[in-house]
Amino acid sequence: MSHTVYPSLRNKRVVVTGGGSSIGAAIVERFVQQGAHVAFLDIAQAESRELEKRLADTPAPPRYYSCDLTDIAAVRALFPRIRDQLGPIDVLINNAANDDRHSVEDTTPAYWDERIAVNLRHYFFCAQAVIGDMKAKRGGSIINLGSVSWHLALPNLAIYQTAKAGIEGLSRGLARDLGGFGIRVNCVVPGAVRTPRQMKLWFTPEEEARTLEQQCLKARVEPHDVAAMVLFLASDDARMCTAHEYFVDAGWR
């Protein structure tokens, strides 16, 4: 399969959260292929080191930074270090998330807070950490990863879906506040993406058949399909795209 080359992405400085595996790893790889300089954050050290090793021979190999994104103090301390090593940030991809299932009855206040911290809070503070660079350049792109789950009201994901709905609201709010500085903010909404985690934890032949039946296109969405949309929105080709959601879900309704 051939992929689009975006000249405007060459030498861009890109930060990807949750970039060590699955959709995040596909995003990291595709930006590297574009000639961008990529830093990616993740707590999954083994997978992240493997990705770093796999891309080590590329012209601009990515840099891995271990970071617990629920620790906002650590996030704030890390971004100046990334900036010192990479330069001012042009593109931020807020991707890190965790879709553990949970029941309404068993949810505690502590679990609620932890899930919101994992799936929503750091999106705002990572954006906060890069907007100074983007304001100085009078331009930049922030892309937040949402989820089709809350649009479909899937079961046992109430807090996750709350966070993902919030990400769409956050994207629109940031787009309004930052648009005067030439900063674009968008949300990519993946559908049922065939990731190793999904296939290991949630896959059954019955669920596969049900998903394909509900999709307009009868093929599973792959991580590189989501990455393709992210690259477009980060590029100058999308210069007038902001404050909106872009679905990559094969028409799942």
C-alpha positions as CSV (number, residue, x, y, z in Angstrom):
1,M,0.0,0.0,0.0
2,S,1.4,3.4,-1.0
3,H,1.2,6.4,1.4
4,T,1.1,10.1,0.8
5,V,4.2,12.1,1.4
6,Y,3.7,15.6,2.9
7,P,6.6,17.9,2.3
8,S,5.4,20.2,5.0
9,L,6.0,17.6,7.7
10,R,9.7,17.2,6.9
11,N,11.8,18.4,9.8
12,K,8.7,19.2,11.9
13,R,9.1,18.5,15.6
14,V,6.4,16.2,16.8
15,V,5.5,14.8,20.2
16,V,3.3,11.7,20.4
17,T,1.9,10.5,23.8
18,G,1.3,6.8,24.2
19,G,3.5,6.3,21.2
20,G,5.1,3.0,22.2
21,S,2.5,0.6,20.8
22,S,-0.7,0.2,18.8
23,I,-2.1,3.3,17.2
24,G,0.6,5.5,18.8
25,A,3.4,3.4,17.4
26,A,1.8,3.6,13.9
27,I,1.7,7.4,14.2
28,V,5.3,7.6,15.4
29,E,6.4,5.4,12.5
30,R,4.5,7.4,9.8
31,F,5.9,10.7,11.1
32,V,9.4,9.3,11.0
33,Q,8.8,8.2,7.4
34,Q,7.9,11.8,6.6
35,G,11.2,13.0,7.8
36,A,9.8,14.5,11.0
37,H,11.8,14.6,14.3
38,V,9.7,12.6,16.8
39,A,9.6,12.3,20.5
40,F,7.2,9.8,22.0
41,L,6.1,9.3,25.6
42,D,4.9,6.1,27.2
43,I,5.0,4.0,30.3
44,A,5.4,0.7,28.4
45,Q,9.1,0.6,28.4
46,A,9.7,-2.8,26.7
47,E,7.4,-2.0,23.7
48,S,8.8,1.6,23.4
49,R,12.4,0.5,23.4
50,E,11.6,-2.1,20.8
51,L,10.0,0.5,18.6
52,E,12.9,2.8,19.1
53,K,15.3,0.0,18.1
54,R,13.2,-0.9,15.0
55,L,13.4,2.7,13.8
56,A,17.0,3.3,14.8
57,D,18.3,3.2,11.2
58,T,15.9,5.7,9.8
59,P,17.3,9.1,8.8
60,A,15.7,10.8,11.9
61,P,15.1,8.1,14.5
62,P,12.5,8.9,17.2
63,R,13.4,9.5,20.8
64,Y,11.6,7.6,23.6
65,Y,10.8,9.3,26.9
66,S,9.4,7.3,29.8
67,C,6.6,9.3,31.4
68,D,3.6,8.6,33.6
69,L,1.1,11.1,32.1
70,T,-1.1,11.0,35.1
71,D,1.7,12.8,37.0
72,I,1.3,16.3,35.8
73,A,4.4,17.5,37.6
74,A,6.4,15.0,35.7
75,V,4.8,16.1,32.4
76,R,5.6,19.7,33.1
77,A,9.2,18.8,33.9
78,L,9.6,16.6,30.8
79,F,8.6,19.0,28.1
80,P,11.4,21.5,28.6
81,R,13.8,18.6,28.4
82,I,12.2,17.5,25.1
83,R,12.4,21.0,23.8
84,D,16.1,21.3,24.7
85,Q,16.8,18.1,22.7
86,L,14.4,18.4,19.9
87,G,13.7,22.1,19.5
88,P,10.4,24.0,19.7
89,I,7.4,21.7,19.2
90,D,5.3,22.1,16.0
91,V,2.9,19.2,16.4
92,L,1.4,17.5,19.4
93,I,-0.5,14.2,19.2
94,N,-2.5,13.4,22.4
95,N,-3.0,9.7,22.0
96,A,-2.4,7.9,25.3
97,A,-5.5,6.3,26.8
98,N,-6.7,3.1,28.4
99,D,-10.1,1.5,27.8
100,D,-10.4,-0.9,30.7
101,R,-13.9,-2.1,31.2
102,H,-15.8,-1.2,34.4
103,S,-19.3,-1.4,35.9
104,V,-21.3,1.5,37.2
105,E,-22.1,-0.2,40.4
106,D,-18.4,-1.0,41.3
107,T,-17.0,2.4,40.5
108,T,-15.4,4.3,43.4
109,P,-14.5,8.0,43.5
110,A,-10.8,7.0,43.4
111,Y,-11.3,4.8,40.3
112,W,-13.2,7.6,38.7
113,D,-10.4,10.1,39.3
114,E,-7.8,7.6,38.1
115,R,-9.6,6.9,34.8
116,I,-10.1,10.6,34.1
117,A,-6.4,11.2,34.8
118,V,-5.5,8.4,32.4
119,N,-7.9,9.3,29.6
120,L,-8.5,13.1,29.7
121,R,-6.6,15.3,32.1
122,H,-3.1,15.0,30.5
123,Y,-4.5,16.1,27.1
124,F,-5.0,19.6,28.4
125,F,-1.7,19.8,30.2
126,C,0.3,18.5,27.3
127,A,-1.3,21.0,25.1
128,Q,-0.6,23.7,27.7
129,A,3.1,22.6,27.6
130,V,3.5,23.2,23.8
131,I,1.4,26.3,23.1
132,G,4.2,28.7,23.9
133,D,6.3,27.2,21.1
134,M,3.3,27.4,18.7
135,K,2.4,30.9,19.6
136,A,6.0,32.0,19.0
137,K,5.8,30.5,15.5
138,R,2.3,31.7,14.9
139,G,1.3,28.2,14.0
140,G,1.0,24.6,15.1
141,S,-1.2,21.5,15.2
142,I,-2.6,19.7,18.2
143,I,-4.5,16.5,17.4
144,N,-6.4,14.7,20.1
145,L,-7.5,11.0,19.8
146,G,-11.1,10.4,20.7
147,S,-13.2,7.3,20.4
148,V,-16.3,6.2,18.6
149,S,-17.4,4.3,21.7
150,W,-19.4,7.1,23.3
151,H,-21.1,7.9,19.9
152,L,-22.3,4.3,20.0
153,A,-23.0,4.0,23.7
154,L,-21.0,0.8,24.1
155,P,-21.4,-1.1,27.4
156,N,-19.1,-1.1,30.5
157,L,-17.2,2.0,29.4
158,A,-19.0,4.8,31.1
159,I,-16.0,6.7,32.5
160,Y,-13.9,6.1,29.4
161,Q,-16.7,7.4,27.2
162,T,-17.1,10.4,29.5
163,A,-13.4,11.2,29.0
164,K,-13.6,10.6,25.2
165,A,-16.6,12.9,24.9
166,G,-14.7,15.5,26.9
167,I,-11.8,15.3,24.5
168,E,-14.1,16.4,21.7
169,G,-15.2,19.4,23.8
170,L,-11.7,20.1,24.8
171,S,-10.6,20.1,21.2
172,R,-13.2,22.7,20.2
173,G,-12.5,24.9,23.2
174,L,-8.8,24.9,22.5
175,A,-9.4,25.5,18.8
176,R,-11.3,28.7,19.7
177,D,-8.9,29.9,22.3
178,L,-5.8,29.3,20.2
179,G,-7.0,29.9,16.6
180,G,-5.9,33.5,16.8
181,F,-2.3,32.4,17.0
182,G,-2.6,30.1,14.0
183,I,-2.8,27.0,16.1
184,R,-5.2,24.3,14.8
185,V,-6.8,21.8,17.1
186,N,-8.7,18.7,15.9
187,C,-9.9,15.4,17.1
188,V,-9.5,12.1,15.3
189,V,-12.2,9.5,16.2
190,P,-11.1,5.9,15.6
191,G,-13.5,3.0,15.3
192,A,-12.9,-0.6,16.1
193,V,-9.1,-0.6,15.4
194,R,-7.4,-4.0,15.2
195,T,-4.7,-3.4,17.8
196,P,-2.8,-6.2,19.7
197,R,-4.5,-5.1,22.9
198,Q,-8.0,-5.3,21.4
199,M,-7.3,-8.6,19.8
200,K,-5.9,-10.1,23.0
201,L,-8.5,-8.8,25.5
202,W,-11.8,-8.2,23.7
203,F,-11.7,-10.2,20.4
204,T,-14.2,-13.0,19.8
205,P,-15.4,-14.3,16.4
206,E,-18.9,-13.2,17.3
207,E,-17.8,-9.7,18.2
208,E,-15.8,-9.5,14.9
209,A,-18.8,-10.5,12.9
210,R,-21.1,-8.0,14.7
211,T,-18.6,-5.1,14.2
212,L,-18.2,-5.8,10.5
213,E,-22.0,-6.1,10.1
214,Q,-22.4,-2.6,11.6
215,Q,-19.7,-1.0,9.5
216,C,-20.4,0.3,6.0
217,L,-17.0,-0.9,4.9
218,K,-16.5,-4.6,5.6
219,A,-12.9,-4.6,6.7
220,R,-11.3,-3.9,10.1
221,V,-9.7,-0.5,10.7
222,E,-5.9,-0.8,11.2
223,P,-3.6,1.5,13.2
224,H,-2.1,2.9,10.0
225,D,-5.5,4.0,8.8
226,V,-5.8,6.2,11.9
227,A,-2.2,7.4,11.4
228,A,-3.0,8.5,7.9
229,M,-5.7,10.9,9.1
230,V,-3.4,12.2,11.8
231,L,-0.7,13.0,9.3
232,F,-3.1,14.8,7.0
233,L,-4.4,17.0,9.9
234,A,-0.8,17.8,11.0
235,S,0.2,18.8,7.5
236,D,-0.2,22.2,5.7
237,D,-2.7,20.5,3.4
238,A,-5.1,20.7,6.4
239,R,-4.3,24.4,7.0
240,M,-8.0,25.4,7.3
241,C,-9.2,22.4,9.3
242,T,-9.7,23.0,13.0
243,A,-12.3,22.6,15.8
244,H,-13.8,19.4,14.3
245,E,-13.9,15.6,14.6
246,Y,-12.7,13.3,11.9
247,F,-13.9,9.7,12.0
248,V,-11.8,6.7,10.9
249,D,-14.4,4.0,11.7
250,A,-15.3,2.4,8.4
251,G,-18.8,3.9,8.8
252,W,-19.6,2.1,12.1
253,R,-23.1,3.0,13.2
